[in-house]
Amino acid sequence: MDVLLRQQHSGLDPDRIVHSQHPQGAQTRTISSLLFVDDALDIATTYAGIQDRARISNTFTGQSASGGVFGADKSFLLYISPHAHPAIALNDGLGVPQPIRVVAPSEGFRHLGIHQGTDNHWEETTRAVWQRLNTQADAVAPRGLRKKELVYIINSVWILSVLYRTAISDAISIAPALDTIFRKTARRVHKLPHDHPTE
């Protein structure tokens, strides 16, 4: 994270937030864009700057590098000045930008199909991730991967994408199903007679 922050501050728009009680007096700057990446609020003063910060974040944490589930493509991108960019969009966590509607606080993210509450916090998006996982399993099975490749897919891709969606919910109930899909995929990839130990 320290390296990421250093890269962000050396980008096109290295915005400096100055404390209001600065020794040389209060210094202000027009803030035109806000970018919410990986639970950290990032600020830029130009559209080019916000694009640069998004690119840097994706290189470190998202699609451009590790292929992980994080990154600016799956974050909140909100412009608060008409001089920055006319579009306002909220990514839904699946890489699909959705228009923002003003809703009552009690509605939360329900308009995006994300349910927050005392039940399963991420019910809808967990379902979407689960469907995608099943599709990927069907595609992976006939490829004849080696053990090392299959272990990488399971540990570095599938488990991470599921954990991202279930970490703050009570979706631990999907663990048995997840175990089943891993075992069956491993059996099909390695052409094993059984998908579980027989002794």
C-alpha positions in Angstrom: 0.0 0.0 0.0 2.9 2.4 0.7 4.3 1.8 -2.8 0.8 2.4 -4.3 0.4 5.7 -2.4 3.9 6.9 -3.5 3.0 6.1 -7.1 -0.3 7.9 -6.8 1.4 11.0 -5.4 3.9 11.1 -8.3 1.2 10.9 -11.0 -0.2 13.5 -13.3 -2.2 15.2 -10.6 -0.3 14.9 -7.3 -2.9 16.7 -5.2 -1.7 18.0 -1.8 -4.3 18.4 0.9 -3.2 21.3 3.0 -4.4 21.7 6.6 -6.5 24.7 7.3 -4.1 25.9 10.0 -1.0 25.9 7.8 1.8 28.1 9.0 1.6 30.2 5.9 -2.2 30.6 6.3 -5.1 28.7 4.9 -4.5 27.3 1.4 -7.4 25.9 -0.6 -7.7 24.2 -4.0 -10.7 23.3 -6.0 -11.4 19.6 -5.7 -13.2 18.3 -8.9 -13.1 14.6 -8.5 -13.3 11.9 -5.9 -12.2 8.3 -6.5 -12.9 5.6 -3.9 -10.4 2.7 -4.4 -9.9 -0.2 -2.0 -11.5 1.6 1.0 -9.4 4.7 0.6 -10.7 8.1 -0.6 -8.5 9.5 -3.4 -8.8 13.1 -4.6 -7.7 14.8 -7.9 -8.3 18.2 -9.4 -8.5 17.2 -13.1 -10.1 14.5 -15.1 -6.7 13.5 -16.5 -5.5 13.2 -12.9 -8.3 10.9 -11.9 -7.7 8.7 -14.9 -4.1 8.5 -14.1 -4.8 7.5 -10.5 -7.3 4.9 -11.7 -4.6 3.4 -14.0 -2.0 3.3 -11.2 -4.5 1.6 -8.8 -5.4 -1.0 -11.4 -1.8 -1.7 -12.1 -1.2 -2.4 -8.4 -4.4 -4.0 -7.4 -6.7 -4.8 -10.3 -7.2 -6.0 -13.9 -3.9 -4.6 -15.3 -1.7 -6.7 -13.0 -2.7 -9.5 -10.7 -6.1 -10.0 -12.2 -7.5 -9.6 -8.7 -10.9 -8.5 -7.7 -9.9 -5.0 -6.6 -8.9 -1.9 -8.5 -10.5 1.3 -9.7 -12.7 -0.5 -12.2 -14.6 -1.9 -9.3 -14.8 1.2 -7.2 -16.8 4.3 -6.6 -16.0 7.1 -9.1 -17.9 10.3 -8.4 -17.3 13.7 -9.9 -18.5 16.7 -7.8 -17.8 19.5 -10.3 -19.4 20.1 -13.7 -15.9 21.0 -15.0 -14.5 17.6 -14.4 -16.6 15.2 -16.5 -20.3 15.0 -17.1 -20.7 11.3 -16.4 -21.6 10.0 -13.0 -21.4 6.2 -12.6 -21.1 3.6 -9.9 -19.5 0.3 -10.6 -21.4 -2.6 -9.2 -18.5 -4.8 -8.2 -18.8 -6.9 -11.4 -17.1 -4.4 -13.7 -20.4 -3.0 -15.1 -20.9 0.7 -14.6 -24.4 1.6 -13.3 -26.1 5.0 -13.3 -26.4 6.5 -9.9 -29.9 7.2 -8.5 -30.5 9.2 -5.4 -32.2 7.0 -2.9 -33.1 7.1 0.8 -30.3 5.9 3.1 -32.4 3.0 4.2 -32.3 1.7 0.6 -28.6 1.4 0.6 -27.4 -0.3 -2.6 -30.6 -2.2 -3.3 -31.0 -0.3 -6.6 -27.8 -2.1 -7.8 -29.1 -5.5 -6.6 -26.8 -5.4 -3.5 -28.7 -6.1 -0.4 -27.3 -4.9 2.9 -28.9 -5.8 6.2 -29.0 -8.4 8.9 -29.2 -11.2 6.3 -26.7 -12.0 3.6 -25.2 -8.6 2.9 -24.1 -9.4 -0.6 -26.8 -11.9 -1.6 -27.3 -10.8 -5.2 -23.6 -10.3 -6.2 -22.6 -13.5 -4.5 -25.1 -15.4 -6.7 -23.5 -13.7 -9.8 -20.0 -14.7 -8.7 -21.2 -18.2 -8.0 -22.7 -18.5 -11.5 -19.5 -17.2 -13.1 -17.5 -19.7 -11.0 -19.5 -22.6 -12.3 -19.1 -21.4 -15.9 -15.3 -21.1 -15.4 -15.2 -24.6 -13.9 -16.8 -26.0 -17.0 -14.3 -24.2 -19.2 -11.3 -25.2 -17.1 -12.1 -28.9 -16.8 -11.4 -30.1 -20.4 -8.1 -28.1 -20.7 -5.9 -30.8 -19.1 -4.1 -28.5 -16.7 -1.3 -29.6 -14.6 -1.7 -29.7 -10.8 0.3 -26.5 -10.3 -1.9 -24.6 -12.8 -5.1 -25.9 -11.2 -3.9 -25.0 -7.7 -3.1 -21.5 -8.9 -6.6 -21.0 -10.4 -8.3 -22.3 -7.2 -6.1 -20.4 -4.7 -5.4 -17.2 -6.6 -8.5 -16.7 -8.6 -11.6 -18.5 -7.4 -11.1 -18.4 -3.7 -10.2 -14.7 -3.8 -13.3 -13.8 -5.8 -15.6 -15.7 -3.5 -13.9 -14.3 -0.3 -14.3 -10.7 -1.6 -18.0 -11.2 -1.9 -18.6 -13.1 1.4 -16.1 -11.7 3.8 -18.6 -9.2 5.3 -21.6 -11.4 5.1 -22.9 -14.6 6.6 -22.4 -16.5 3.3 -20.3 -19.2 5.0 -23.1 -21.5 4.1 -21.8 -21.7 0.5 -18.6 -23.4 1.8 -19.8 -27.0 1.2 -20.8 -26.2 -2.3 -17.5 -24.5 -3.0 -15.7 -27.6 -1.7 -17.7 -29.7 -4.1 -17.0 -27.6 -7.1 -13.3 -27.7 -6.4 -13.2 -31.4 -6.0 -15.3 -32.1 -9.1 -13.2 -29.8 -11.2 -10.0 -31.4 -9.9 -11.4 -34.8 -10.7 -12.3 -33.8 -14.3 -8.9 -32.0 -14.9 -6.8 -34.9 -13.6 -9.1 -37.6 -14.8 -9.3 -39.1 -11.3 -11.7 -42.0 -10.6 -13.2 -40.3 -7.5 -13.6 -36.7 -6.4 -13.0 -37.5 -2.8 -10.7 -39.8 -0.8 -11.9 -43.4 -0.7 -9.7 -44.6 2.2 
